[in-house]
């Protein structure tokens, strides 16, 4: 990403960044290596591999791509090895021959971790990416995972009479079905309307470049693939599974998010056996893009706490 998220996040807080700024002479060595692996069904999974050291895997959300982590990955790469895949049907990774489901994406991430022989990796899931990683932890041997960061997500997206902590707009079964029809009918129009809601409400006026950059990439995606993954995601209810996920977890949320309220993150901390939370006052659904420096600092500090042999941050 070329827009100035680092500048914008510092200005939003009225402060200067004091950490996570790589020396200019390091930049060449921190440039990402663009790689791919062949998954079990023959699909080529594309990913970027930045830096070196203790590993972190960044998994993007629905209708995004690994590029949405570019600024965050560049900051973290000064201290860590940062692996950023494009999930199936997103970015440079094709849909493949398998049915598009959250479980298929979870299996893909397990294959990636195994193929790269990652150990003591911290996994970060933004939005749908968190659902993918939860399913990965539930379906696969997760001894290689030292910790998980959940970025603005709910264990159940849909609301119902007994569950008000799904999407903040009250999305229920009927509304989700209407959304799927709208995606299939006119994906471009859906992307135009959807994109600004990823960010805090004043972001469109403060940083229209960020909105335009995101919208242009979302509009290129396949509507049928996005509808299939949306349907799979909204069909899941992981509330009863959370107590079984004992992986140390940091729950991050945007205090201005239009996707989920702070009560959802509070529920996660109360339900997951080993979790803490951190809010970002100036962010919507994507704190890693809106307050990148502070977000990177939080991820690095968490990684230092959970990865064996790591030096703890001050």
C-alpha positions as CSV (number, residue, x, y, z in Angstrom):
1,X,0.0,0.0,0.0
2,X,1.3,3.4,-0.8
3,X,-1.1,5.6,1.1
4,X,0.2,7.1,4.4
5,X,-1.4,4.9,7.0
6,X,1.6,5.4,9.3
7,X,1.2,9.2,9.1
8,X,-2.5,9.1,9.5
9,X,-2.5,6.8,12.5
10,X,0.1,9.0,14.3
11,X,-1.8,12.2,13.5
12,X,-5.1,10.6,14.7
13,X,-3.4,10.0,18.1
14,X,-1.6,13.4,18.1
15,X,1.7,11.7,18.7
16,X,4.9,10.6,16.9
17,X,5.9,7.0,16.4
18,X,8.8,5.9,18.6
19,X,9.3,2.3,17.6
20,X,9.0,-0.1,14.7
21,X,10.6,2.2,12.1
22,X,13.2,0.2,10.2
23,X,16.5,1.7,9.4
24,X,16.5,2.8,5.7
25,X,19.5,0.6,5.1
26,X,17.4,-2.4,6.2
27,X,14.6,-1.8,3.7
28,X,16.1,-3.8,0.9
29,X,16.6,-6.9,3.1
30,X,13.0,-6.5,4.4
31,X,11.4,-6.5,0.9
32,X,8.9,-9.3,0.7
33,X,9.6,-12.5,-1.1
34,X,6.7,-13.6,-3.2
35,X,6.3,-17.4,-3.0
36,X,3.7,-20.1,-3.6
37,X,3.0,-23.6,-2.6
38,X,0.8,-26.3,-4.2
39,X,-2.1,-27.4,-2.0
40,X,-3.5,-30.8,-1.8
41,X,-6.1,-30.2,-4.6
42,X,-3.5,-28.7,-6.9
43,X,-4.3,-25.0,-6.2
44,X,-1.3,-22.7,-6.0
45,X,-1.5,-20.7,-2.8
46,X,0.4,-17.4,-3.1
47,X,1.9,-15.7,-0.1
48,X,4.4,-13.0,0.7
49,X,7.3,-13.8,3.1
50,X,8.9,-10.8,4.9
51,X,11.8,-10.5,7.3
52,X,13.2,-13.2,9.5
53,X,13.0,-14.3,13.1
54,X,10.0,-15.4,15.2
55,X,7.1,-16.1,12.8
56,X,3.7,-14.5,12.5
57,X,1.0,-15.5,10.0
58,X,-1.4,-12.8,8.9
59,X,-4.8,-14.1,7.5
60,X,-7.0,-11.5,5.9
61,X,-10.7,-11.1,5.9
62,X,-13.5,-11.7,3.5
63,X,-13.2,-9.9,0.2
64,X,-9.7,-8.6,1.0
65,X,-6.3,-10.0,0.3
66,X,-2.8,-10.2,1.8
67,X,-2.1,-6.7,0.3
68,X,-4.4,-5.2,3.0
69,X,-1.6,-6.1,5.5
70,X,1.2,-4.5,3.5
71,X,1.9,-1.6,5.9
72,X,1.6,-3.8,9.0
73,X,3.9,-6.5,7.5
74,X,6.5,-4.0,6.6
75,X,6.6,-2.8,10.2
76,X,6.6,-6.2,11.8
77,X,9.3,-7.4,9.4
78,X,11.9,-5.3,11.2
79,X,11.6,-7.8,14.1
80,X,9.8,-10.9,12.8
81,X,9.3,-13.2,9.9
82,X,5.9,-12.3,8.5
83,X,4.0,-14.7,6.2
84,X,1.0,-13.2,4.4
85,X,-1.1,-15.5,2.2
86,X,-3.9,-14.7,-0.3
87,X,-6.7,-17.0,0.7
88,X,-8.5,-19.0,-2.1
89,X,-10.5,-16.7,-4.4
90,X,-8.7,-13.7,-3.1
91,X,-5.7,-11.8,-4.4
92,X,-3.4,-14.0,-6.6
93,X,-4.7,-17.3,-5.3
94,X,-7.3,-19.0,-7.5
95,X,-10.5,-20.6,-6.3
96,X,-9.3,-24.1,-7.2
97,X,-11.4,-27.2,-7.7
98,X,-12.5,-27.6,-4.0
99,X,-15.8,-26.3,-2.7
100,X,-15.3,-22.8,-1.2
101,X,-15.9,-23.1,2.5
102,X,-14.3,-21.8,5.7
103,X,-13.1,-25.3,6.5
104,X,-11.4,-25.5,3.1
105,X,-9.6,-22.2,3.9
106,X,-8.7,-23.6,7.4
107,X,-7.2,-26.7,5.8
108,X,-5.2,-24.5,3.4
109,X,-3.7,-22.6,6.3
110,X,-2.8,-25.8,8.1
111,X,-1.1,-27.0,4.9
112,X,0.8,-23.7,4.6
113,X,2.1,-23.9,8.2
114,X,3.2,-27.5,7.6
115,X,4.8,-26.8,4.3
116,X,6.9,-23.9,5.7
117,X,7.7,-25.9,8.8
118,X,6.6,-23.1,11.1
119,X,7.1,-23.5,14.8
120,X,5.8,-21.4,17.6
121,X,4.0,-19.2,15.1
122,X,1.6,-16.5,16.1
123,X,-1.4,-16.5,13.9
124,X,-3.5,-13.4,13.3
125,X,-7.0,-13.5,11.8
126,X,-8.8,-10.3,10.7
127,X,-12.6,-10.7,10.5
128,X,-13.2,-13.9,8.5
129,X,-9.6,-14.7,8.9
130,X,-10.2,-15.3,12.6
131,X,-13.0,-17.7,11.8
132,X,-10.6,-19.5,9.4
133,X,-8.0,-19.8,12.1
134,X,-10.4,-20.9,14.8
135,X,-11.5,-23.8,12.5
136,X,-7.9,-24.6,11.8
137,X,-7.1,-24.9,15.5
138,X,-10.2,-27.1,16.0
139,X,-9.6,-29.3,13.0
140,X,-5.8,-29.8,13.0
141,X,-2.8,-30.4,15.3
142,X,-2.1,-26.9,16.6
143,X,1.1,-27.5,18.6
144,X,3.0,-25.3,16.2
145,X,0.8,-22.3,17.1
146,X,2.1,-20.2,20.1
147,X,-0.7,-17.6,20.1
148,X,-3.5,-16.1,18.2
149,X,-4.6,-12.5,17.5
150,X,-8.3,-12.1,16.8
151,X,-9.1,-8.8,15.0
152,X,-12.7,-7.6,15.2
153,X,-14.6,-10.8,14.8
154,X,-17.5,-12.7,16.3
155,X,-17.9,-16.5,16.8
156,X,-21.3,-16.1,15.1
157,X,-21.9,-13.5,12.5
158,X,-25.7,-13.7,12.4
159,X,-27.9,-12.3,15.1
160,X,-30.9,-14.1,16.6
161,X,-33.2,-13.9,19.6
162,X,-30.6,-15.5,21.8
163,X,-27.5,-13.9,20.2
164,X,-27.2,-10.1,19.9
165,X,-23.4,-10.1,19.4
166,X,-23.3,-10.8,15.7
167,X,-22.9,-8.0,13.2
168,X,-23.8,-4.6,14.7
169,X,-26.3,-3.9,11.9
170,X,-28.5,-6.7,13.3
171,X,-27.8,-9.1,10.4
172,X,-30.0,-12.2,10.6
173,X,-30.7,-15.1,8.4
174,X,-33.1,-13.2,6.1
175,X,-30.8,-10.1,5.8
176,X,-27.9,-12.4,5.0
177,X,-29.8,-14.1,2.2
178,X,-30.7,-10.6,0.8
179,X,-27.0,-9.7,0.9
180,X,-26.0,-12.8,-1.0
181,X,-28.5,-12.0,-3.7
182,X,-27.2,-8.5,-3.9
183,X,-23.6,-9.8,-4.3
184,X,-24.5,-12.1,-7.1
185,X,-26.7,-9.5,-8.8
186,X,-24.2,-6.6,-8.9
187,X,-20.9,-7.2,-7.2
188,X,-19.5,-3.8,-8.2
189,X,-22.3,-1.9,-6.6
190,X,-22.1,-4.1,-3.5
191,X,-18.4,-3.4,-3.2
192,X,-18.9,0.3,-3.6
193,X,-21.4,0.3,-0.7
194,X,-19.5,-2.3,1.5
195,X,-16.0,-0.8,1.4
196,X,-16.4,2.4,3.4
197,X,-18.0,0.4,6.2
198,X,-14.8,-1.4,6.8
199,X,-13.3,1.7,8.3
200,X,-14.3,4.3,11.0
201,X,-17.0,6.6,9.7
202,X,-14.9,9.7,9.3
203,X,-12.1,7.8,7.4
204,X,-13.8,8.5,4.0
205,X,-13.3,12.3,4.6
206,X,-9.9,12.0,6.3
207,X,-8.3,9.4,4.0
208,X,-10.3,8.9,0.8
209,X,-7.2,7.4,-0.8
210,X,-7.4,4.4,1.6
211,X,-11.1,3.9,0.7
212,X,-10.4,4.1,-3.0
213,X,-7.4,1.7,-2.8
214,X,-9.5,-0.8,-0.9
215,X,-12.6,-0.5,-3.1
216,X,-10.6,-0.9,-6.3
217,X,-9.2,-4.3,-5.1
218,X,-12.5,-5.6,-3.7
219,X,-14.3,-4.8,-6.9
220,X,-12.0,-7.2,-8.9
221,X,-13.2,-10.3,-6.9
222,X,-15.5,-13.0,-8.2
223,X,-19.1,-12.5,-7.0
224,X,-20.0,-16.2,-6.9
225,X,-16.9,-17.0,-4.9
226,X,-17.5,-14.2,-2.4
227,X,-21.2,-15.3,-2.0
228,X,-20.1,-18.9,-1.4
229,X,-17.6,-17.9,1.3
230,X,-20.1,-15.5,2.9
231,X,-22.7,-18.2,3.0
232,X,-20.2,-20.6,4.6
233,X,-19.1,-18.0,7.2
234,X,-22.5,-17.0,8.2
235,X,-23.6,-20.6,8.6
236,X,-21.0,-21.2,11.4
237,X,-21.6,-20.9,15.1
238,X,-18.4,-21.4,17.1
239,X,-19.7,-20.3,20.5
240,X,-19.7,-23.8,22.0
241,X,-16.2,-24.4,20.5
242,X,-14.4,-21.5,22.0
243,X,-13.7,-23.0,25.5
244,X,-11.8,-25.8,23.7
245,X,-9.4,-23.2,22.2
246,X,-6.7,-22.9,24.9
247,X,-4.2,-21.1,22.7
248,X,-3.1,-17.8,24.2
249,X,-5.2,-15.1,22.5
250,X,-5.2,-11.3,22.1
251,X,-8.6,-10.0,21.1
252,X,-8.3,-6.7,19.2
253,X,-11.2,-4.5,18.2
254,X,-11.9,-1.1,16.7
255,X,-13.9,1.1,19.1
256,X,-15.5,2.8,16.1
257,X,-16.3,-0.5,14.3
258,X,-19.5,-0.8,12.3
259,X,-19.1,-4.5,12.2
260,X,-19.0,-5.6,15.8
261,X,-19.4,-3.8,19.1
262,X,-17.0,-4.0,22.1
263,X,-19.4,-6.4,23.8
264,X,-18.5,-9.0,21.3
265,X,-14.8,-8.8,22.1
266,X,-15.7,-8.8,25.8
267,X,-17.6,-12.1,25.2
268,X,-14.6,-13.6,23.5
269,X,-12.3,-12.8,26.4
270,X,-14.8,-14.2,28.9
271,X,-15.3,-17.4,26.9
272,X,-11.8,-18.2,25.6
273,X,-9.7,-19.8,28.3
274,X,-6.6,-17.7,27.9
275,X,-7.5,-14.3,26.3
276,X,-7.0,-10.6,26.8
277,X,-8.2,-7.7,24.8
278,X,-7.1,-4.3,23.4
279,X,-9.3,-1.6,21.8
280,X,-8.2,0.9,19.2
281,X,-10.0,4.2,19.8
282,X,-9.6,5.7,16.3
283,X,-10.4,2.5,14.2
284,X,-13.3,0.8,12.6
285,X,-13.2,-2.8,11.5
286,X,-9.6,-2.7,10.4
287,X,-7.4,-1.3,13.2
288,X,-4.3,-2.7,11.5
289,X,-4.9,-0.2,8.6
290,X,-6.1,2.7,10.6
291,X,-3.7,2.7,13.6
292,X,-0.9,0.6,12.1
293,X,2.0,1.6,14.4
294,X,0.1,0.9,17.6
295,X,-1.3,-2.3,16.1
296,X,2.2,-3.5,15.1
297,X,3.4,-2.7,18.6
298,X,0.6,-4.7,20.2
299,X,1.3,-7.8,18.0
300,X,5.0,-7.7,18.6
301,X,4.6,-7.4,22.3
302,X,2.1,-10.3,22.3
303,X,4.4,-12.4,20.2
304,X,7.3,-11.8,22.6
305,X,5.1,-12.9,25.5
306,X,3.9,-16.2,24.0
307,X,6.8,-17.4,21.8
308,X,9.3,-19.4,23.8
309,X,12.8,-18.0,24.0
310,X,11.7,-14.5,22.8
311,X,12.9,-11.4,24.6
312,X,10.0,-9.7,26.3
313,X,9.3,-6.1,25.3
314,X,9.8,-3.3,27.8
